[in-house]
Amino acid sequence: MSEPTFEFGGEASGTAGNSSTGVASAVASVEQLVLIYSDSTGLYGGAAIKGGSLAPDPDANVAYYGQFLSTKEILFDHKAKPSEAAVDLARKLDDYSR
């Protein structure tokens, strides 16, 4: 979360009767653990191109906290106190996860 990440990839697959085949590939800046299971019958063919990125937004941090703080300082160094709304959300998530 403290460093920008990206992923770009694609996949293609096909099914005819009870036989399925496919190929998928991706390039990512961070290795991700993914498990995919597929069971198809009938007639199907498809292809997809996908991509995504996740990056810190320093301008949003300044707007929210009123000062420049890096993502590392917010998440790990505890230099920013969570707002009352964030504390309330964390409490509700904790209650619902039990």
NUKE-865958 format. One record per residue: residue number from 1; residue in one letter; chain; y, z negated, x of N, C-alpha, C, CB in turn. Coordinates in nm, 2 decimals. Each point is the difference from the previous one (the first is absolute). Glycine has a CB too. Layout:
- NUM;A;A;Y;Z;X;Y;Z;X;Y;Z;X;Y;Z;X
...
% end
This chain:
- 1;M;A;-0.12;0.00;0.08;0.12;0.00;-0.08;0.13;0.00;0.08;-0.13;-0.12;-0.17
- 2;S;A;0.12;0.08;0.30;0.12;-0.01;0.08;0.03;0.13;0.07;-0.04;-0.24;0.02
- 3;E;A;-0.05;0.33;-0.01;0.02;0.13;0.06;-0.03;0.11;-0.10;-0.07;-0.10;0.23
- 4;P;A;0.15;0.21;-0.21;-0.03;0.12;-0.09;-0.14;0.05;0.01;0.25;0.06;0.01
- 5;T;A;-0.31;-0.02;-0.12;-0.13;0.06;0.00;0.00;0.13;-0.08;-0.11;-0.22;0.03
- 6;F;A;0.02;0.31;0.00;-0.01;0.13;-0.08;-0.14;0.04;-0.01;0.23;0.07;0.08
- 7;E;A;-0.26;0.02;-0.17;-0.13;0.06;-0.02;0.02;0.13;-0.06;-0.11;-0.22;-0.03
- 8;F;A;0.03;0.32;0.08;0.00;0.13;-0.05;-0.14;0.05;0.00;0.24;0.05;0.08
- 9;G;A;-0.29;0.01;-0.19;-0.14;0.04;0.00;-0.03;0.10;-0.11;-0.06;-0.21;0.11
- 10;G;A;-0.06;0.25;-0.12;-0.04;0.09;-0.11;-0.15;-0.02;-0.02;0.19;0.16;0.06
- 11;E;A;-0.23;-0.11;-0.17;-0.15;0.00;-0.04;-0.03;0.11;-0.09;0.00;-0.25;0.03
- 12;A;A;-0.12;0.29;-0.03;-0.06;0.10;-0.09;-0.14;-0.04;-0.03;0.15;0.19;0.10
- 13;S;A;-0.19;-0.16;-0.23;-0.13;-0.03;-0.04;-0.05;0.09;-0.11;0.04;-0.24;0.06
- 14;G;A;-0.17;0.25;-0.08;-0.05;0.08;-0.10;-0.13;-0.05;-0.05;0.11;0.19;0.10
- 15;T;A;-0.15;-0.17;-0.23;-0.12;-0.04;-0.06;-0.06;0.11;-0.08;0.08;-0.24;-0.01
- 16;A;A;-0.20;0.27;0.02;-0.07;0.09;-0.09;-0.14;-0.06;-0.03;0.12;0.20;0.11
- 17;G;A;-0.14;-0.23;-0.24;-0.12;-0.07;-0.04;-0.01;-0.14;0.06;-0.11;0.22;-0.01
- 18;N;A;0.01;-0.25;0.08;-0.02;-0.14;0.06;0.04;0.00;0.14;-0.18;-0.04;-0.16
- 19;S;A;0.23;0.15;0.22;0.04;0.01;0.14;0.15;-0.02;0.02;-0.20;0.15;0.04
- 20;S;A;0.23;-0.23;0.05;0.15;-0.02;0.03;0.02;0.02;0.15;0.02;-0.16;-0.20
- 21;T;A;0.10;0.21;0.23;0.04;0.01;0.14;0.15;-0.02;0.01;-0.20;0.15;0.05
- 22;G;A;0.24;-0.19;0.06;0.14;-0.02;0.02;0.04;-0.03;0.14;0.02;-0.07;-0.23
- 23;V;A;0.11;0.08;0.26;0.05;-0.03;0.13;0.14;-0.06;-0.02;-0.13;0.19;0.11
- 24;A;A;0.16;-0.29;-0.02;0.13;-0.06;-0.01;0.04;-0.04;0.15;-0.05;-0.09;-0.23
- 25;S;A;0.18;0.10;0.25;0.05;-0.03;0.13;0.14;-0.06;-0.02;-0.13;0.18;0.11
- 26;A;A;0.17;-0.27;-0.01;0.13;-0.06;-0.01;0.05;-0.03;0.14;-0.05;-0.09;-0.23
- 27;V;A;0.18;0.09;0.25;0.06;-0.04;0.12;0.10;-0.12;-0.03;-0.02;0.23;0.11
- 28;A;A;0.00;-0.34;-0.05;0.08;-0.12;-0.03;0.05;-0.07;0.12;-0.13;-0.02;-0.22
- 29;S;A;0.24;-0.04;0.21;0.05;-0.08;0.12;-0.07;-0.13;0.01;0.22;0.11;-0.03
- 30;V;A;-0.29;-0.16;-0.07;-0.07;-0.13;0.00;-0.14;0.03;-0.06;0.22;-0.14;-0.02
- 31;E;A;-0.32;0.10;0.09;-0.14;0.02;-0.05;-0.02;-0.09;-0.13;-0.08;0.05;0.24
- 32;Q;A;0.03;0.02;-0.35;-0.02;-0.07;-0.12;-0.15;0.01;-0.04;0.24;0.05;-0.07
- 33;L;A;-0.29;-0.16;0.02;-0.13;-0.01;-0.05;-0.01;0.04;-0.14;-0.05;-0.18;0.16
- 34;V;A;-0.03;0.29;-0.19;-0.01;0.06;-0.13;-0.14;0.02;-0.04;0.23;0.11;0.03
- 35;L;A;-0.27;-0.14;-0.15;-0.14;0.02;-0.04;0.01;0.09;-0.13;-0.09;-0.22;0.10
- 36;I;A;0.02;0.33;-0.10;0.01;0.09;-0.12;-0.14;0.03;-0.04;0.21;0.10;0.08
- 37;Y;A;-0.24;-0.11;-0.21;-0.13;0.03;-0.06;0.03;0.10;-0.11;-0.10;-0.23;0.05
- 38;S;A;0.01;0.33;-0.06;0.02;0.11;-0.10;-0.14;0.04;-0.05;0.21;0.08;0.11
- 39;D;A;-0.23;-0.07;-0.24;-0.12;0.05;-0.06;0.04;0.10;-0.11;-0.13;-0.21;0.06
- 40;S;A;0.10;0.34;-0.04;0.05;0.10;-0.09;-0.11;0.09;-0.04;0.22;-0.01;0.10
- 41;T;A;-0.22;0.06;-0.22;-0.09;0.10;-0.05;0.08;0.10;-0.08;-0.20;-0.16;-0.01
- 42;G;A;0.15;0.28;-0.01;0.07;0.10;-0.07;0.06;0.10;0.09;0.05;-0.16;-0.18
- 43;L;A;0.07;0.22;0.15;0.07;0.10;0.08;0.14;-0.05;0.02;-0.15;0.19;-0.09
- 44;Y;A;0.18;-0.21;0.22;0.13;-0.05;0.03;0.04;0.06;0.14;-0.04;-0.21;-0.13
- 45;G;A;0.17;0.23;0.15;0.05;0.04;0.13;0.14;-0.05;0.01;-0.14;0.20;0.01
- 46;G;A;0.18;-0.25;0.10;0.14;-0.06;0.01;0.04;-0.01;0.14;-0.04;-0.12;-0.21
- 47;A;A;0.17;0.11;0.23;0.06;-0.02;0.13;0.13;-0.08;-0.01;-0.10;0.22;0.08
- 48;A;A;0.13;-0.30;0.02;0.12;-0.08;0.00;0.06;-0.01;0.13;-0.09;-0.13;-0.19
- 49;I;A;0.22;0.13;0.20;0.08;-0.03;0.12;0.08;-0.12;-0.03;0.01;0.24;0.07
- 50;K;A;-0.02;-0.34;0.02;0.07;-0.13;-0.03;0.07;-0.05;0.12;-0.17;-0.05;-0.17
- 51;G;A;0.27;-0.03;0.15;0.07;-0.06;0.11;0.08;-0.11;-0.05;0.02;0.22;0.11
- 52;G;A;0.02;-0.31;-0.02;0.08;-0.12;-0.04;0.05;-0.07;0.12;-0.13;-0.02;-0.20
- 53;S;A;0.23;-0.06;0.18;0.06;-0.08;0.11;0.05;-0.13;-0.06;0.06;0.21;0.13
- 54;L;A;-0.05;-0.30;-0.04;0.05;-0.14;-0.03;0.09;-0.04;0.12;-0.20;-0.06;-0.15
- 55;A;A;0.32;0.03;0.12;0.09;-0.03;0.11;0.10;-0.11;-0.04;-0.02;0.23;0.09
- 56;P;A;0.06;-0.32;0.00;0.10;-0.11;-0.04;0.13;0.07;-0.04;-0.11;-0.16;0.16
- 57;D;A;0.19;0.09;-0.24;0.13;0.05;-0.05;0.10;-0.10;0.04;-0.10;0.12;-0.19
- 58;P;A;0.16;-0.11;0.31;0.10;-0.10;0.05;0.12;-0.01;-0.09;-0.07;0.05;0.23
- 59;D;A;0.12;0.06;-0.30;0.11;-0.01;-0.09;-0.03;-0.09;-0.12;0.07;0.23;0.08
- 60;A;A;-0.19;-0.22;-0.13;-0.04;-0.08;-0.12;-0.01;-0.15;0.05;-0.13;0.20;-0.10
- 61;N;A;0.08;-0.22;0.22;-0.01;-0.14;0.05;0.14;-0.06;0.01;-0.21;0.05;0.13
- 62;V;A;0.31;0.03;-0.08;0.14;-0.05;0.01;0.05;-0.03;-0.14;0.04;0.13;0.21
- 63;A;A;-0.06;-0.04;-0.31;0.05;-0.02;-0.13;-0.06;-0.12;-0.07;0.03;0.25;-0.02
- 64;Y;A;-0.16;-0.27;0.04;-0.07;-0.11;-0.06;0.03;-0.14;0.06;-0.18;0.16;-0.06
- 65;Y;A;0.17;-0.16;0.20;0.02;-0.13;0.07;0.14;-0.03;0.05;-0.23;0.03;0.07
- 66;G;A;0.32;0.07;-0.08;0.14;-0.02;0.04;0.02;0.00;0.15;0.03;-0.12;-0.20
- 67;Q;A;-0.14;0.16;0.28;0.01;0.01;0.14;-0.11;0.09;0.05;0.10;-0.24;0.02
- 68;F;A;-0.09;0.29;0.11;-0.10;0.08;0.05;-0.12;-0.09;0.04;0.17;0.17;0.08
- 69;L;A;-0.29;-0.14;-0.13;-0.12;-0.06;0.04;-0.11;0.10;0.01;0.07;-0.22;-0.11
- 70;S;A;-0.15;0.22;0.21;-0.10;0.10;0.01;-0.12;-0.05;-0.09;0.07;0.06;0.24
- 71;T;A;-0.16;0.03;-0.26;-0.12;-0.03;-0.09;-0.08;-0.11;0.07;0.00;0.23;-0.09
- 72;K;A;-0.01;-0.23;0.22;-0.07;-0.10;0.07;0.06;-0.14;-0.02;-0.07;0.17;0.17
- 73;E;A;0.20;-0.17;-0.16;0.07;-0.13;-0.02;-0.01;-0.05;-0.14;0.16;0.07;0.17
- 74;I;A;-0.17;0.02;-0.27;-0.01;-0.05;-0.14;-0.15;-0.04;-0.03;0.18;0.16;-0.07
- 75;L;A;-0.28;-0.08;0.12;-0.14;-0.03;-0.04;-0.06;-0.11;0.09;-0.01;0.23;-0.08
- 76;F;A;0.04;-0.23;0.21;-0.08;-0.08;0.09;0.08;-0.11;0.07;-0.14;0.20;0.04
- 77;D;A;0.27;-0.18;-0.02;0.08;-0.10;0.07;0.07;-0.10;-0.10;0.04;0.17;0.18
- 78;H;A;-0.05;-0.14;-0.31;0.06;-0.08;-0.11;0.14;-0.03;0.02;-0.22;-0.11;-0.02
- 79;K;A;0.30;0.21;0.06;0.14;-0.01;0.02;0.08;0.02;-0.14;-0.03;0.08;0.24
- 80;A;A;-0.04;-0.04;-0.34;0.06;0.01;-0.13;-0.07;-0.08;-0.10;0.08;0.23;0.06
- 81;K;A;-0.01;-0.30;-0.15;-0.07;-0.07;-0.10;-0.01;0.09;-0.12;0.10;-0.22;0.08
- 82;P;A;-0.22;0.21;-0.15;-0.01;0.09;-0.12;0.09;-0.05;-0.11;-0.24;0.04;0.06
- 83;S;A;0.28;0.06;-0.14;0.09;-0.03;-0.12;-0.08;-0.08;-0.10;0.14;0.21;0.04
- 84;E;A;-0.07;-0.26;-0.14;-0.06;-0.08;-0.10;-0.09;0.09;-0.08;0.19;-0.15;-0.02
- 85;A;A;-0.15;0.28;0.00;-0.09;0.09;-0.08;-0.13;0.03;0.08;0.21;0.11;-0.10
- 86;A;A;-0.20;-0.10;0.23;-0.12;0.03;0.08;-0.09;-0.12;0.00;0.13;0.15;0.15
- 87;V;A;-0.08;-0.27;-0.15;-0.08;-0.12;0.00;-0.07;-0.01;-0.14;0.16;-0.12;0.16
- 88;D;A;-0.09;0.15;-0.26;-0.05;0.00;-0.14;-0.11;0.11;-0.01;0.22;-0.08;-0.09
- 89;L;A;-0.20;0.20;0.14;-0.10;0.10;0.00;-0.13;-0.04;0.08;0.18;0.17;-0.02
- 90;A;A;-0.16;-0.23;0.13;-0.12;-0.04;0.08;-0.07;-0.11;-0.07;0.12;0.05;0.21
- 91;R;A;-0.05;-0.14;-0.28;-0.07;-0.11;-0.08;-0.08;0.07;-0.11;0.19;-0.16;0.06
- 92;K;A;-0.13;0.25;-0.13;-0.07;0.07;-0.11;-0.13;0.07;0.05;0.22;0.02;-0.13
- 93;L;A;-0.20;0.06;0.24;-0.11;0.07;0.05;-0.12;-0.10;0.05;0.16;0.18;0.07
- 94;D;A;-0.12;-0.29;-0.02;-0.09;-0.10;0.04;-0.08;-0.06;-0.12;0.14;-0.05;0.20
- 95;D;A;-0.06;0.03;-0.31;-0.06;-0.05;-0.12;-0.10;0.10;-0.06;0.21;-0.14;-0.04
- 96;Y;A;-0.17;0.26;0.04;-0.09;0.11;-0.07;-0.12;0.03;0.09;0.20;0.09;-0.11
- 97;S;A;-0.19;-0.12;0.24;-0.12;0.04;0.09;-0.11;-0.11;0.00;0.16;0.13;0.14
- 98;R;A;-0.14;-0.24;-0.21;-0.10;-0.10;-0.01;-0.10;0.03;-0.10;0.16;-0.16;0.08
% end
